[in-house]
Every structure is written in C-alpha cells, then in structure tokens.
C-alpha cells in the first residue's frame, strides 16, 4: 500500500488482501473499503465509500456530510 490517504485503517507498506468476489451477491455499503484498478495509471487503488448512488455529499473542514 502506498500513500497515507487510508491511514490509520491501511498504512503505507501494508499488504492488502482483496476479495474479488465480495460484491457479486451484495452491494457495497457506505464506509466499506473498496479496491479498483485504474486502467490509465495501471495502478490499484483503495478508497472508503462515503456516498451511495443518488446521494449528494458535502465536505466542509475535512468532515463529510450527506
């Protein structure tokens, strides 16, 4: 894992195991950590899901509101 955007949940240098079948039967929920491959940059990314389809997200002073 590179970068600190997921700290303290995932720290730089930590190895992450990805379950590619996790969302075949259920949809992701808010606050899940998801992984995806960026075709342009040829890199794997992990992010926390903060919004669901149709929701509007506001970010103020590093806090997330929906």
N, C-alpha and C positions, 0 to 999 in steps of 0.2 A: 504494500500500500504506500503510495507516495502522496505527499501533501498533508495538510492538517485540517482540511475542511470537515472531516468526520470525527475529529477528536472531541471528547475523550472516548467515544464509542469504538473507533478504529484509529489506531495511532500509526504514524509513519514507520515503515519497516515491518508492520504486522502482516502475516499471511491471512488472506480471507478465503474461506471455502464458499463456493457459490452452488446453490441448489437450482439447477436449470429447470426442474420440474415443479418448483414451488407454486407457480401461479397457473398451472394447467387446469386445475379444478376449482380454485378460488381466486377472487380478485384481490389485488393489493389493497391494503387499508392504510389510512393516514398514519404516519410515523413509522411505517415499515422502511427498512433499508433495502434499496433495490440496486442491482448492478446492471449495467448495459455497456455494449461495445460501440464506441464512436468510430464509424467507418472512415470518416475523413482523417482523423488523427491516429487511427489504428491503435487505440488505447481503450482499456476497460476503466469504467468509472463507477463509483458507488455514491449514492445520494439518498437522503431521507425524504420520503414522500410527504409533503406538507399540505397538498391540496388534492381534491378529487375532481373528476370531470364536472363542469358546470359551476364550480365554486370560484369565488373571487378572493384572492389573497392580498392582504395589505401587510407591508413590512415597515415598521417605524422603530427607530433606535434599536435595531437588531432584534426586535421582537416580531413574531408572526401572529397575525390576526386573520380570522376567516369569518 
